[in-house]
Each structure stands twice: as structure tokens, then as C-alpha cells.
């Protein structure tokens, strides 16, 4: 098993924006929509989206008429979102750095009643502090929809290239939420089939990186059929294994 990496060690800067993602992710729509539907029921009217990436989830939030605070650490990602939604007053785009408490607290005026944070927390060295600051910056009864990569034993080259500090178990995700003051509503694993693919490329091949052609071809292909399979396997294996952990937290009790 690989121990936790230290992204950016040796003076190298941490990757941000597109550098943290496989190129195929720009083209994927069906699987991101599946993940979104897994958390949609927990979202209120004013959603703080952490890590906008290519704007995929920003668009989905607008499709269901949510007010969106779209945040990222990468100015290029935010510029792309601003250009895409230039005539949409319901989208506000801001730089927020989860490693800087003042940066997080600066958006408290949005009064978010829910947070979408997909595949971001693993990039933050002090994840508990970031979760605590997030809780303090939202409305009292806000919900957090968190998705993070699963299982430290899956950690490999692609994690290191993406700047991941860790992968999570259901237990570890829940412990981090509780340590930060969140109430854990539920946790489950998602996408058992994707976990098998990640294991093969990271633990068997060892040389596969984020830009690997075969990895990206398989991701684009899987986008067409994987959501249909996940709808069957996730209810069966959600407490056992998957590529990701979904964790739902509440900022305050009812």
C-alpha cells in the first residue's frame, strides 16, 4: 500500500485547474450527471460549488434553477465560467482557497444553504480545517454534498499527478466531517466498476498518468455505459467498495 503523498514536495507547485484532471473529463457528461443526481435531493436554493473545473456542474445547477456561487483556486477555470454564464445573474464566480481561512470566510455573505464539493478535498492537506471553515461560512442548517476518491490502497501515479494528498474510506470521510463539526447524514461508495479500472491502471500498469491515451479513451467510452451499470451496482456495493466516497453532512441539527 502506498502511503499518503506529499504533492508539490521539492518545491514543485501544486497542480490546479485542468492540470488536476484527465483531458477526457472535459467531454464527459453522463457520468457527472449520475453523480449529480446522487446528491441533488440534498441541495437547497443557494448552492456554493467548490471547484468549478470545466463548469459541468455549474450548468447542471442552473438547469434546476439554483443560485450558484461558483468558486475555484484557478483563475482560468473561473474566467471560463464567467464567459459561459456572462448573461446569467444567478451565477457568481469567485476565487476561494480552501487553505486560507480568510478566503473561505469572505464568501459568507452568499448565505449558501448547500455545498457541492466534488473531488476537491483530497487536494487539501489540512482537510479538517477546510471543512470547519466551510461550515462556518454557510447558513446554519446548510447541507454538504461531498464526493472524494475512495480507498488509500488505490493511490497511484494518477493521484500523485493530480495533487492528491490522500484517498478516503467511508469511515475516514465521516471522521473528517465530525472532527470539523459537521453532522454526518450518510456515507456510501460509488462506482465499483470504476474502482477496478483505477486499480488496474495505478497498481498493475504503474505507468499510466492523467494524460495516458488508453486511460482517456476508456473514460470517454465508459461515460456512455457506466452510469447505467452504477445504478445497479451502487445499491448493492455502496457499503463495501467503489471509486468514490459520497458523504452528506449537515452544518447544524434540525
Residue, then its C-alpha position, 0 to 999 in steps of 0.5 A: x500500500x502506498x502511503x499518503x503523498x506529499x504533492x508539490x514536495x521539492x518545491x514543485x507547485x501544486x497542480x490546479x485547474x485542468x492540470x488536476x484532471x484527465x483531458x477526457x473529463x472535459x467531454x464527459x457528461x453522463x457520468x457527472x450527471x449520475x453523480x449529480x443526481x446522487x446528491x441533488x435531493x440534498x441541495x437547497x436554493x443557494x448552492x456554493x460549488x467548490x471547484x468549478x473545473x470545466x463548469x459541468x456542474x455549474x450548468x447542471x445547477x442552473x438547469x434546476x434553477x439554483x443560485x450558484x456561487x461558483x468558486x475555484x483556486x484557478x483563475x482560468x477555470x473561473x474566467x471560463x465560467x464567467x464567459x459561459x454564464x456572462x448573461x446569467x445573474x444567478x451565477x457568481x464566480x469567485x476565487x476561494x482557497x480552501x487553505x486560507x481561512x480568510x478566503x473561505x470566510x469572505x464568501x459568507x455573505x452568499x448565505x449558501x444553504x448547500x455545498x457541492x464539493x466534488x473531488x476537491x478535498x483530497x487536494x487539501x492537506x489540512x482537510x479538517x480545517x477546510x471543512x470547519x471553515x466551510x461550515x462556518x461560512x454557510x447558513x446554519x442548517x446548510x447541507x454538504x454534498x461531498x464526493x472524494x476518491x475512495x480507498x488509500x490502497x488505490x493511490x497511484x501515479x494518477x493521484x500523485x499527478x493530480x495533487x492528491x494528498x490522500x484517498x478516503x474510506x467511508x469511515x475516514x470521510x465521516x471522521x473528517x466531517x465530525x472532527x470539523x463539526x459537521x453532522x454526518x447524514x450518510x456515507x456510501x461508495x460509488x462506482x465499483x466498476x470504476x474502482x477496478x479500472x483505477x486499480x488496474x491502471x495505478x497498481x498493475x500498469x504503474x505507468x499510466x498518468x492523467x494524460x495516458x491515451x488508453x486511460x482517456x479513451x476508456x473514460x470517454x467510452x465508459x461515460x456512455x455505459x457506466x452510469x447505467x451499470x452504477x445504478x445497479x451496482x451502487x445499491x448493492x456495493x455502496x457499503x463495501x467498495x467503489x471509486x468514490x466516497x459520497x458523504x452528506x453532512x449537515x452544518x447544524x441539527x434540525 
